[in-house]
Amino acid sequence: MIRFLKNSIIVLVGIFAAMFILDLIYTEVYINSISRNKTQYLLKLDEGEKIDYVFLGSSRVENTIVSTKIETLTGKRTLNLGTQSAKLEDINLFLRLLIAKRINLERLFVQVDYIYDINSNSEIVRSQALPFIRKNKVIEDYLKKVDSNYFFNYYVPFYRYAANDYKLGFRGFFASLVGKESNTDFSDGFVPLYGSIKDEIHSRYELPKSIAGSNRNISEIDSLCRANDIKVTYFCAPFCSGLQANGYLKKLKSKLPNFEDFSTLISDDFLFQSCGHLNNHGAEVFTEQLVKQLNL
């Protein structure tokens, strides 16, 4: 029995040691490898770097705002940090990371629509942030709020990589280790979509009929921008002609005085890949119109 207990302890210590070593290796690779997502790219920005315009939001920013066109038309350095499925909790995180890096930011543009009513976060952004849970205080605070497995992810070595294998496991680790580049140019951040609306399912979209009384993240974003002398503009990207707005955007405007409604700015459905997403050509057209509408 004593021998069995000794052997069991040795095995457990060995397993824990292996988990600890793997955690160190994986974390160092994710920290030091080339950027494979926008959270990594943001963390690698130089301290005090100047970026004139930053756009934050979900895929309705990532697939919509052509940074290079804005730079060509305005001469202002522009960064698209839109991320698939991002919610206001994630946008709040990205702004805090920009401020923590002391990025010299002139204007912030935040895409807001029905996400005003959503208090959850994006699993995509959460998984992108996990490798840095013990390395970055802003990310640590974010994950405390949004991660139901925060205790295990923070305190148990290698748990976050094993439990999120589909995003952070060996495949992602190996791609980072060998320096495999992403298809996205993060210094621009725009990801084009191709094709046009082809079926009835994708040709309509309905916004909520009621709106939340307030949104904590919007209040925090406003406060952060005031404290750091950043001009923030909220806007709604275009929807196709099949949009049923239900008065939602008018209600949103009443809550956000600095809100610009561009939901109907693009009238040609041929410029949409789906009702909520412009295609490559539509993004070019909208970006040019955005520059004119906002006098950038």
Secondary structure as GFF3:
##gff-version 3
##sequence-region A 1 296
A	DSSP	alpha_helix	2	32	.	.	.	ID=ss1
A	DSSP	alpha_helix	38	43	.	.	.	ID=ss2
A	DSSP	beta_strand	50	56	.	.	.	ID=ss3
A	DSSP	alpha_helix	59	62	.	.	.	ID=ss4
A	DSSP	alpha_helix	67	74	.	.	.	ID=ss5
A	DSSP	beta_strand	78	80	.	.	.	ID=ss6
A	DSSP	alpha_helix	88	100	.	.	.	ID=ss7
A	DSSP	beta_strand	104	111	.	.	.	ID=ss8
A	DSSP	three_ten_helix	114	117	.	.	.	ID=ss9
A	DSSP	alpha_helix	123	129	.	.	.	ID=ss10
A	DSSP	three_ten_helix	130	132	.	.	.	ID=ss11
A	DSSP	alpha_helix	137	146	.	.	.	ID=ss12
A	DSSP	alpha_helix	150	155	.	.	.	ID=ss13
A	DSSP	alpha_helix	159	163	.	.	.	ID=ss14
A	DSSP	alpha_helix	165	168	.	.	.	ID=ss15
A	DSSP	alpha_helix	170	177	.	.	.	ID=ss16
A	DSSP	three_ten_helix	201	203	.	.	.	ID=ss17
A	DSSP	beta_strand	205	206	.	.	.	ID=ss18
A	DSSP	alpha_helix	216	227	.	.	.	ID=ss19
A	DSSP	beta_strand	231	236	.	.	.	ID=ss20
A	DSSP	beta_strand	243	244	.	.	.	ID=ss21
A	DSSP	alpha_helix	248	255	.	.	.	ID=ss22
A	DSSP	beta_strand	259	261	.	.	.	ID=ss23
A	DSSP	three_ten_helix	269	271	.	.	.	ID=ss24
A	DSSP	beta_strand	272	274	.	.	.	ID=ss25
A	DSSP	beta_strand	277	278	.	.	.	ID=ss26
A	DSSP	alpha_helix	280	293	.	.	.	ID=ss27
###
